């Protein structure tokens, strides 16, 4: 399957199951349960509203946890990549890069990584600034 080349404008991805099914449906069911509990305040309906809130929180927490795991993997991948590609003196300074800076640097090609790391360390660039500075985009098709 041919993939569309990834760049700054199109790299964000939606997970259709989460963004267009689980999240909206969970929100609708929670609102309906709260509405029903207000209209007919008995133990069952109140329990249903509380269970709906619990389910909604659980769905969002699962999403957050999976994103944090992806962030940890990206940090590890980028630190290994930097160890391989950067000169020793520059690699020694990468410990001061933030998580979001490492996440942004993953899009830089191997050739432009050293200069972009130097620029990031010197200017304390934010994630958005780093992604905008990338000239040769290295795609990440796995991140959701």
C-alpha positions as CSV (number, residue, x, y, z in Angstrom):
1,X,0.0,0.0,0.0
2,X,1.4,3.3,-1.1
3,X,1.5,5.9,1.8
4,X,1.2,9.6,1.2
5,X,4.5,11.3,2.1
6,X,4.3,12.7,5.6
7,X,5.1,16.4,6.4
8,X,4.3,19.0,9.0
9,X,0.9,19.7,7.6
10,X,-0.4,16.1,7.5
11,X,1.5,14.2,10.2
12,X,-1.2,14.3,12.8
13,X,-3.3,11.2,12.8
14,X,-6.7,10.3,14.2
15,X,-7.6,6.9,15.5
16,X,-11.1,6.5,14.0
17,X,-12.2,4.0,16.7
18,X,-11.3,6.4,19.5
19,X,-12.0,9.8,18.0
20,X,-15.1,9.0,16.0
21,X,-16.7,6.1,18.0
22,X,-15.6,5.6,21.6
23,X,-15.1,9.2,22.7
24,X,-18.4,10.6,21.2
25,X,-20.4,7.6,22.1
26,X,-19.1,7.6,25.7
27,X,-19.9,11.3,26.0
28,X,-23.4,10.8,24.6
29,X,-24.1,7.9,26.9
30,X,-22.8,9.8,29.9
31,X,-24.9,12.9,29.1
32,X,-28.0,10.7,28.6
33,X,-27.3,8.9,31.9
34,X,-26.9,12.2,33.8
35,X,-30.1,13.6,32.1
36,X,-32.0,10.4,33.1
37,X,-30.7,10.6,36.7
38,X,-31.8,14.2,37.0
39,X,-35.2,13.5,35.5
40,X,-35.8,10.3,37.5
41,X,-33.5,10.4,40.6
42,X,-33.5,6.8,41.8
43,X,-30.7,4.6,42.9
44,X,-30.5,2.8,39.6
45,X,-30.3,6.0,37.4
46,X,-27.8,7.6,39.7
47,X,-25.6,4.5,39.7
48,X,-25.9,4.4,35.9
49,X,-24.7,8.1,35.7
50,X,-21.8,7.3,38.1
51,X,-20.9,4.2,36.0
52,X,-21.1,6.3,32.9
53,X,-18.7,8.8,34.3
54,X,-16.4,6.0,35.4
55,X,-16.5,4.5,31.9
56,X,-15.8,7.9,30.2
57,X,-12.8,8.5,32.5
58,X,-11.5,5.0,31.9
59,X,-11.7,5.4,28.1
60,X,-9.7,8.7,28.2
61,X,-7.2,7.3,30.7
62,X,-6.5,4.3,28.5
63,X,-5.9,6.8,25.6
64,X,-3.6,8.9,27.7
65,X,-1.7,5.8,28.9
66,X,-1.1,4.5,25.4
67,X,0.2,7.9,24.3
68,X,2.6,8.0,27.3
69,X,3.9,4.6,26.3
70,X,4.4,5.9,22.7
71,X,6.3,8.9,24.1
72,X,8.6,6.7,26.2
73,X,9.4,4.5,23.2
74,X,10.1,7.6,21.1
75,X,12.4,9.0,23.8
76,X,14.3,5.7,23.8
77,X,14.5,5.5,20.0
78,X,15.7,9.1,19.7
79,X,18.3,8.7,22.4
80,X,19.7,5.6,20.7
81,X,19.6,7.4,17.3
82,X,21.4,10.4,18.7
83,X,24.1,8.2,20.3
84,X,24.8,6.7,16.9
85,X,24.6,10.0,14.9
86,X,25.8,12.8,17.0
87,X,29.4,13.7,17.9
88,X,30.3,12.7,21.5
89,X,30.3,16.3,22.9
90,X,26.9,17.1,21.4
91,X,25.5,13.7,22.5
92,X,26.6,14.4,26.1
93,X,24.4,17.5,26.1
94,X,21.2,15.8,24.9
95,X,20.3,15.0,28.5
96,X,18.9,18.5,28.8
97,X,16.4,18.0,26.0
98,X,12.8,17.8,27.1
99,X,10.4,15.0,26.2
100,X,8.6,17.2,23.8
101,X,11.8,18.3,22.1
102,X,12.9,14.7,21.7
103,X,9.4,13.9,20.2
104,X,9.8,16.8,17.7
105,X,13.4,15.8,16.8
106,X,12.2,12.4,15.6
107,X,11.0,13.9,12.4
108,X,14.4,15.3,11.5
109,X,16.4,13.3,8.9
110,X,19.7,11.7,10.0
111,X,21.7,14.3,8.0
112,X,20.0,17.4,9.7
113,X,19.7,15.9,13.2
114,X,23.1,17.2,14.6
115,X,22.4,20.8,13.5
116,X,18.8,20.8,14.7
117,X,19.9,19.3,18.1
118,X,22.4,22.1,18.4
119,X,19.8,24.7,17.4
120,X,17.3,23.2,19.9
121,X,19.8,23.3,22.7
122,X,20.9,26.8,22.0
123,X,17.5,28.3,21.5
124,X,15.4,26.0,23.7
125,X,13.0,25.4,20.8
126,X,9.5,24.2,21.5
127,X,8.0,21.2,19.8
128,X,6.2,23.3,17.1
129,X,9.4,25.2,16.3
130,X,11.4,22.0,15.9
131,X,8.9,20.5,13.6
132,X,8.8,23.7,11.5
133,X,12.6,23.7,11.3
134,X,12.8,20.2,9.8
135,X,13.7,20.4,6.1
136,X,13.8,16.6,5.2
137,X,10.8,15.1,7.0
138,X,11.4,11.6,8.5
139,X,7.9,10.1,8.7
140,X,6.5,8.4,11.7
141,X,3.6,6.3,10.4
142,X,3.2,4.3,13.7
143,X,2.2,7.1,16.0
144,X,-1.5,7.5,16.6
